Amino acid sequence: MSTREKLQEEVDVLEAEDRNNEIVVYNDDVNTFEYVINILVKFCKHSVEQAEQCSYIVHYSGKCSVKSGTIDELKPICLNLLDAGLTAEIK
C-alpha cells in the first residue's frame, strides 16, 4: 500500500468516526408531544411523521437519537433544542 493510500485510509476512518456523533433527546415532564414534534421539525428538519415517532420513543424509552452527523453540524442544532427547553446532548 502506498503512502498516499494509507493517508487516504486514515482520513476516511477519521471522517467516519466524526460522523458517529448524534443528538440524543431525553424525556421530561414539561414538554408536550406536540411541542417536541414542532421543535424536531423546525430544528432537525424532520418530517412530521419522523418527529412523531421520535417523540413517542422519547416518551416510552426515555431517550431517542434524533440527528447524527459531525460535531460542527450538530452543535448549533443541539443548542437550539436546549434553548427551546428540550433536554438534549451530543454523544
N, C-alpha and C positions, 0 to 999 in steps of 0.2 A: 504494500500500500504506500502510495506516495505521500509526501508531507502535506501536499495540498488536499488530498483525500482525507487524511487524518484530521486536518484542521476543519474541513467541512463537516466531518462526522461529529467533532466536538461542538461546533456551532449548532448543528441540528439537535443534538442532545440538550444543549442549554436552552434552545428555543422551545423544545418540547417540555422541558421542566418548567420554564417560565409560564407556559400556558396551563399548567396544572393547578393554578390558583382558582379559588371560587369564593363567591359571596354566599354566606350561609345566613339565612334569616331565622330567628328564633321566635317561638310562641310567647305571647304576653297576654295579659288580661285586660288590656286597654283598647287596642285597635280592633275595629270590626272587620269582618270578611270583606265587605265592600270597599272599605278604606285601603286595606292591604292590596286588594286586587287593583285598585286605581293607581296606587303607588308603583306596583310592579309593572303595570302597563306604561306608566309615564317614564320611569327611570331605567328600567331593564329592557324596555321595548318588547315586552311580552305581548302575545295576543291575549284577548280576554280569557279564552279557554285555558291557555297555559297559566295565566295568573291565578285563575280559579283553582286549578289543580295544585299549584304551589301553596296557595293559602290553606287548602284542606290538608295537605301534607304537613305544613307547619302546625296546624291546629291539632292533628291527631298523632303526629310523630314528635312534635316538639321543635322540629327544625327542618329546613329544606335548603338545598343548594339551588340558588336562583339564577346564577350567572357564573360563567367561567371565562378565563382569559388571563392576560398579563396583569401584573400589579398596576402598571400605569393605566391600563384600561379600566380596571375595577375600582381603583381608589376613589375617583370622583363619583362613581355610581354609589358606592358604599356610603360615602359621606352624605350624599343626597338622601339615601334611605334612613340614615341616622338622624339627619336634620328633620325628616318627615315623621320621626317618632318611632320608627321600627327599631328592633334590636337586631343588629347585623354585625358580621365581621368577615374579614377576608382570611381564608385558610389556605 
